[in-house]
Amino acid sequence: MPSRARWQGILGDSNGGLIMACVLVTGADRGIGAALVHACHRRGDRAIAACLGDGQALAAAGIEVAAQVDVTSMPSLEALRLRLDGTRIDVLISNAGAFHADSFDRLDFAAMQRLYDINALGPLRVAAALTPLMGQGGRFGILTSRVGSIADNAMGGMYGYRMSKSAANQLGVNLYHELKPRGIAVMLLHPGQVATEMTRELAALGDFITPEESAAGLLRQLDALNAGTPPEFRHANGMLLPW
């Protein structure tokens, strides 16, 4: 597997030259995922957009696209790993997620299972399939949500979404311990209250930031992530969130 020195947005080689980071983002078709790969591409990284669809708009912008990547399918992710054989992934961002509105008097258990499959098992599949392409100095960011915080739950509701994101937080801490011996750092990230297709039903909650604003904040947190970082749950604005 190719070796790299360390990642700080852009890596420095032993001769003082520059090695661009390889950043792979799942769920990059739209919203925060698309904003992340655009931001990485603009700053000179090799940005790989793992898309559920064909990613034509991203490809037209010059971004490398891995199409038809489904985080609910281990064979799909294993096929992506085989396609990228020999590639060193410096930064892996598990962004693919889903939302379904519910309440105690309007529970859809099938929809809840679907949320768990995407929001909790999805990042686990991504880690199992793609962290073999990572090495010392690698960084793995999992986009979860502040509503997954147990200590911060002041209003209830959103049963399936909250529970799936809480499970993703537990996964992130597990992976911190699992991957630390390999020199791979892990961070749980809340993107903020972002205006996307997925959050249209939540407009009543207040002001939303743009996907581009969220992506900038998320990348700042990942830029600061290193092997000495403890397991943390951070807002895109840098605030440390309670579990």
BELBEL-V53612 format. One record per residue. N is the residue number from 1. RES is the residue in three letters. SS is DSSP state (2 for helix, 1 for strand, 0 for the rest). PSI is psi in degrees with one decimal (999 if undefined). BURIAL is b if it has 24 or more other C-alpha atoms within 12 Angstrom, else e. Layout:
n:N res:RES ss:SS psi:PSI burial:BURIAL
n:N res:RES ss:SS psi:PSI burial:BURIAL
This chain:
n:1 res:MET ss:0 psi:135.3 burial:e
n:2 res:PRO ss:0 psi:147.8 burial:e
n:3 res:SER ss:0 psi:153.4 burial:b
n:4 res:ARG ss:0 psi:155.4 burial:b
n:5 res:ALA ss:0 psi:-75.0 burial:b
n:6 res:ARG ss:0 psi:161.9 burial:b
n:7 res:TRP ss:0 psi:128.4 burial:b
n:8 res:GLN ss:0 psi:52.7 burial:b
n:9 res:GLY ss:0 psi:-55.8 burial:b
n:10 res:ILE ss:1 psi:136.4 burial:b
n:11 res:LEU ss:1 psi:148.1 burial:b
n:12 res:GLY ss:1 psi:134.1 burial:e
n:13 res:ASP ss:0 psi:175.8 burial:e
n:14 res:SER ss:0 psi:-16.2 burial:e
n:15 res:ASN ss:0 psi:7.3 burial:e
n:16 res:GLY ss:0 psi:3.7 burial:e
n:17 res:GLY ss:0 psi:-176.3 burial:e
n:18 res:LEU ss:1 psi:133.5 burial:e
n:19 res:ILE ss:1 psi:121.4 burial:b
n:20 res:MET ss:1 psi:143.3 burial:b
n:21 res:ALA ss:0 psi:150.9 burial:b
n:22 res:CYS ss:1 psi:117.4 burial:b
n:23 res:VAL ss:1 psi:124.3 burial:b
n:24 res:LEU ss:1 psi:130.7 burial:b
n:25 res:VAL ss:1 psi:125.5 burial:b
n:26 res:THR ss:1 psi:159.0 burial:b
n:27 res:GLY ss:0 psi:38.9 burial:b
n:28 res:ALA ss:0 psi:6.8 burial:b
n:29 res:ASP ss:0 psi:-36.9 burial:b
n:30 res:ARG ss:0 psi:-179.1 burial:b
n:31 res:GLY ss:2 psi:-136.7 burial:b
n:32 res:ILE ss:2 psi:-40.3 burial:b
n:33 res:GLY ss:2 psi:-44.7 burial:b
n:34 res:ALA ss:2 psi:-40.9 burial:b
n:35 res:ALA ss:2 psi:-37.2 burial:b
n:36 res:LEU ss:2 psi:-47.5 burial:b
n:37 res:VAL ss:2 psi:-33.8 burial:b
n:38 res:HIS ss:2 psi:-44.4 burial:b
n:39 res:ALA ss:2 psi:-42.4 burial:b
n:40 res:CYS ss:2 psi:-40.4 burial:b
n:41 res:HIS ss:2 psi:-42.7 burial:b
n:42 res:ARG ss:2 psi:-34.5 burial:e
n:43 res:ARG ss:0 psi:5.0 burial:e
n:44 res:GLY ss:0 psi:2.1 burial:e
n:45 res:ASP ss:0 psi:159.8 burial:b
n:46 res:ARG ss:1 psi:104.7 burial:b
n:47 res:ALA ss:1 psi:123.0 burial:b
n:48 res:ILE ss:1 psi:118.3 burial:b
n:49 res:ALA ss:1 psi:106.3 burial:b
n:50 res:ALA ss:1 psi:108.8 burial:b
n:51 res:CYS ss:0 psi:143.5 burial:b
n:52 res:LEU ss:0 psi:-35.1 burial:b
n:53 res:GLY ss:0 psi:-149.6 burial:e
n:54 res:ASP ss:0 psi:-14.6 burial:e
n:55 res:GLY ss:0 psi:29.5 burial:b
n:56 res:GLN ss:2 psi:-40.3 burial:e
n:57 res:ALA ss:2 psi:-37.4 burial:e
n:58 res:LEU ss:2 psi:-42.9 burial:b
n:59 res:ALA ss:2 psi:-37.6 burial:b
n:60 res:ALA ss:2 psi:-24.2 burial:e
n:61 res:ALA ss:0 psi:4.3 burial:e
n:62 res:GLY ss:0 psi:11.9 burial:e
n:63 res:ILE ss:0 psi:138.7 burial:b
n:64 res:GLU ss:1 psi:127.3 burial:b
n:65 res:VAL ss:1 psi:133.2 burial:b
n:66 res:ALA ss:1 psi:106.7 burial:b
n:67 res:ALA ss:0 psi:159.8 burial:b
n:68 res:GLN ss:0 psi:44.6 burial:b
n:69 res:VAL ss:0 psi:114.6 burial:b
n:70 res:ASP ss:0 psi:116.5 burial:b
n:71 res:VAL ss:0 psi:-7.4 burial:b
n:72 res:THR ss:0 psi:1.7 burial:b
n:73 res:SER ss:0 psi:111.1 burial:e
n:74 res:MET ss:2 psi:-40.5 burial:b
n:75 res:PRO ss:2 psi:-35.4 burial:e
n:76 res:SER ss:2 psi:-43.9 burial:b
n:77 res:LEU ss:2 psi:-35.1 burial:b
n:78 res:GLU ss:2 psi:-35.9 burial:b
n:79 res:ALA ss:2 psi:-37.0 burial:e
n:80 res:LEU ss:2 psi:-41.8 burial:b
n:81 res:ARG ss:2 psi:-43.0 burial:b
n:82 res:LEU ss:2 psi:-39.5 burial:e
n:83 res:ARG ss:2 psi:-35.4 burial:e
n:84 res:LEU ss:0 psi:13.5 burial:b
n:85 res:ASP ss:0 psi:128.3 burial:e
n:86 res:GLY ss:0 psi:-10.5 burial:e
n:87 res:THR ss:0 psi:136.8 burial:b
n:88 res:ARG ss:0 psi:115.6 burial:b
n:89 res:ILE ss:0 psi:119.5 burial:b
n:90 res:ASP ss:0 psi:-39.5 burial:b
n:91 res:VAL ss:1 psi:124.0 burial:b
n:92 res:LEU ss:1 psi:123.7 burial:b
n:93 res:ILE ss:1 psi:112.9 burial:b
n:94 res:SER ss:1 psi:99.9 burial:b
n:95 res:ASN ss:0 psi:-26.2 burial:b
n:96 res:ALA ss:0 psi:130.3 burial:b
n:97 res:GLY ss:0 psi:170.2 burial:b
n:98 res:ALA ss:0 psi:156.3 burial:b
n:99 res:PHE ss:0 psi:141.8 burial:b
n:100 res:HIS ss:0 psi:125.5 burial:b
n:101 res:ALA ss:0 psi:135.8 burial:b
n:102 res:ASP ss:0 psi:175.0 burial:b
n:103 res:SER ss:1 psi:170.7 burial:e
n:104 res:PHE ss:0 psi:-31.2 burial:e
n:105 res:ASP ss:0 psi:7.9 burial:e
n:106 res:ARG ss:1 psi:71.4 burial:e
n:107 res:LEU ss:0 psi:131.0 burial:e
n:108 res:ASP ss:0 psi:97.1 burial:e
n:109 res:PHE ss:2 psi:-30.8 burial:e
n:110 res:ALA ss:2 psi:-41.5 burial:e
n:111 res:ALA ss:2 psi:-37.4 burial:e
n:112 res:MET ss:2 psi:-41.9 burial:b
n:113 res:GLN ss:2 psi:-36.6 burial:e
n:114 res:ARG ss:2 psi:-42.5 burial:b
n:115 res:LEU ss:2 psi:-42.9 burial:b
n:116 res:TYR ss:2 psi:-39.3 burial:b
n:117 res:ASP ss:2 psi:-39.5 burial:b
n:118 res:ILE ss:2 psi:-50.7 burial:b
n:119 res:ASN ss:2 psi:-27.0 burial:b
n:120 res:ALA ss:0 psi:-53.3 burial:b
n:121 res:LEU ss:2 psi:-27.5 burial:b
n:122 res:GLY ss:2 psi:-53.9 burial:b
n:123 res:PRO ss:2 psi:-31.5 burial:b
n:124 res:LEU ss:2 psi:-42.1 burial:b
n:125 res:ARG ss:2 psi:-42.4 burial:b
n:126 res:VAL ss:2 psi:-45.8 burial:b
n:127 res:ALA ss:2 psi:-45.9 burial:b
n:128 res:ALA ss:2 psi:-38.6 burial:b
n:129 res:ALA ss:2 psi:-38.1 burial:b
n:130 res:LEU ss:2 psi:-20.0 burial:b
n:131 res:THR ss:2 psi:-19.5 burial:b
n:132 res:PRO ss:2 psi:-18.8 burial:b
n:133 res:LEU ss:2 psi:3.2 burial:b
n:134 res:MET ss:0 psi:167.6 burial:b
n:135 res:GLY ss:0 psi:-162.6 burial:b
n:136 res:GLN ss:0 psi:127.9 burial:b
n:137 res:GLY ss:0 psi:-2.3 burial:b
n:138 res:GLY ss:0 psi:155.8 burial:b
n:139 res:ARG ss:1 psi:130.7 burial:b
n:140 res:PHE ss:1 psi:114.4 burial:b
n:141 res:GLY ss:1 psi:130.9 burial:b
n:142 res:ILE ss:1 psi:118.5 burial:b
n:143 res:LEU ss:1 psi:115.0 burial:b
n:144 res:THR ss:1 psi:-141.0 burial:b
n:145 res:SER ss:0 psi:146.4 burial:b
n:146 res:ARG ss:2 psi:-29.1 burial:b
n:147 res:VAL ss:2 psi:-10.4 burial:b
n:148 res:GLY ss:2 psi:-7.1 burial:b
n:149 res:SER ss:0 psi:127.4 burial:b
n:150 res:ILE ss:0 psi:-44.1 burial:e
n:151 res:ALA ss:0 psi:-25.9 burial:e
n:152 res:ASP ss:0 psi:5.1 burial:e
n:153 res:ASN ss:0 psi:100.5 burial:e
n:154 res:ALA ss:0 psi:-0.7 burial:e
n:155 res:MET ss:0 psi:-7.2 burial:e
n:156 res:GLY ss:0 psi:-161.3 burial:e
n:157 res:GLY ss:0 psi:-176.6 burial:e
n:158 res:MET ss:0 psi:52.1 burial:b
n:159 res:TYR ss:2 psi:-56.8 burial:b
n:160 res:GLY ss:2 psi:-42.2 burial:b
n:161 res:TYR ss:2 psi:-48.1 burial:b
n:162 res:ARG ss:2 psi:-47.5 burial:b
n:163 res:MET ss:2 psi:-38.9 burial:b
n:164 res:SER ss:2 psi:-36.0 burial:b
n:165 res:LYS ss:2 psi:-32.6 burial:b
n:166 res:SER ss:2 psi:-40.3 burial:b
n:167 res:ALA ss:2 psi:-37.3 burial:b
n:168 res:ALA ss:2 psi:-36.1 burial:b
n:169 res:ASN ss:2 psi:-43.5 burial:b
n:170 res:GLN ss:2 psi:-41.3 burial:b
n:171 res:LEU ss:2 psi:-44.6 burial:b
n:172 res:GLY ss:2 psi:-40.1 burial:b
n:173 res:VAL ss:2 psi:-41.2 burial:b
n:174 res:ASN ss:2 psi:-46.4 burial:e
n:175 res:LEU ss:2 psi:-31.5 burial:b
n:176 res:TYR ss:2 psi:-48.8 burial:b
n:177 res:HIS ss:2 psi:-37.4 burial:e
n:178 res:GLU ss:2 psi:-41.5 burial:e
n:179 res:LEU ss:2 psi:-16.0 burial:b
n:180 res:LYS ss:2 psi:-42.8 burial:b
n:181 res:PRO ss:0 psi:-20.9 burial:e
n:182 res:ARG ss:0 psi:3.5 burial:e
n:183 res:GLY ss:0 psi:19.4 burial:b
n:184 res:ILE ss:0 psi:123.0 burial:b
n:185 res:ALA ss:1 psi:148.8 burial:b
n:186 res:VAL ss:1 psi:139.2 burial:b
n:187 res:MET ss:1 psi:139.5 burial:b
n:188 res:LEU ss:1 psi:134.0 burial:b
n:189 res:LEU ss:1 psi:129.7 burial:b
n:190 res:HIS ss:1 psi:122.7 burial:b
n:191 res:PRO ss:0 psi:-6.3 burial:b
n:192 res:GLY ss:0 psi:-179.7 burial:b
n:193 res:GLN ss:0 psi:98.1 burial:b
n:194 res:VAL ss:1 psi:135.7 burial:b
n:195 res:ALA ss:0 psi:102.8 burial:b
n:196 res:THR ss:0 psi:174.5 burial:b
n:197 res:GLU ss:2 psi:-37.0 burial:e
n:198 res:MET ss:2 psi:-26.4 burial:e
n:199 res:THR ss:2 psi:12.6 burial:b
n:200 res:ARG ss:2 psi:-34.4 burial:e
n:201 res:GLU ss:2 psi:-8.2 burial:e
n:202 res:LEU ss:2 psi:15.2 burial:e
n:203 res:ALA ss:2 psi:-28.3 burial:e
n:204 res:ALA ss:2 psi:-11.0 burial:e
n:205 res:LEU ss:2 psi:-12.7 burial:e
n:206 res:GLY ss:0 psi:-158.1 burial:e
n:207 res:ASP ss:0 psi:141.5 burial:e
n:208 res:PHE ss:0 psi:147.7 burial:e
n:209 res:ILE ss:1 psi:168.0 burial:e
n:210 res:THR ss:0 psi:158.8 burial:e
n:211 res:PRO ss:2 psi:-34.8 burial:b
n:212 res:GLU ss:2 psi:-40.3 burial:b
n:213 res:GLU ss:2 psi:-42.0 burial:b
n:214 res:SER ss:2 psi:-46.7 burial:b
n:215 res:ALA ss:2 psi:-42.0 burial:b
n:216 res:ALA ss:2 psi:-43.6 burial:b
n:217 res:GLY ss:2 psi:-41.8 burial:b
n:218 res:LEU ss:2 psi:-42.3 burial:b
n:219 res:LEU ss:2 psi:-32.4 burial:b
n:220 res:ARG ss:2 psi:-39.8 burial:b
n:221 res:GLN ss:2 psi:-40.2 burial:b
n:222 res:LEU ss:2 psi:-32.7 burial:b
n:223 res:ASP ss:2 psi:-32.9 burial:b
n:224 res:ALA ss:2 psi:-10.5 burial:b
n:225 res:LEU ss:0 psi:134.3 burial:b
n:226 res:ASN ss:0 psi:177.8 burial:b
n:227 res:ALA ss:0 psi:-23.1 burial:b
n:228 res:GLY ss:0 psi:-3.7 burial:e
n:229 res:THR ss:0 psi:126.1 burial:b
n:230 res:PRO ss:0 psi:170.4 burial:e
n:231 res:PRO ss:0 psi:118.8 burial:b
n:232 res:GLU ss:0 psi:151.8 burial:b
n:233 res:PHE ss:1 psi:106.3 burial:b
n:234 res:ARG ss:1 psi:142.9 burial:b
n:235 res:HIS ss:1 psi:152.9 burial:b
n:236 res:ALA ss:0 psi:-24.3 burial:b
n:237 res:ASN ss:0 psi:1.0 burial:b
n:238 res:GLY ss:0 psi:-12.1 burial:b
n:239 res:MET ss:0 psi:135.2 burial:e
n:240 res:LEU ss:1 psi:128.0 burial:e
n:241 res:LEU ss:0 psi:150.3 burial:b
n:242 res:PRO ss:0 psi:150.8 burial:e
n:243 res:TRP ss:0 psi:999 burial:b
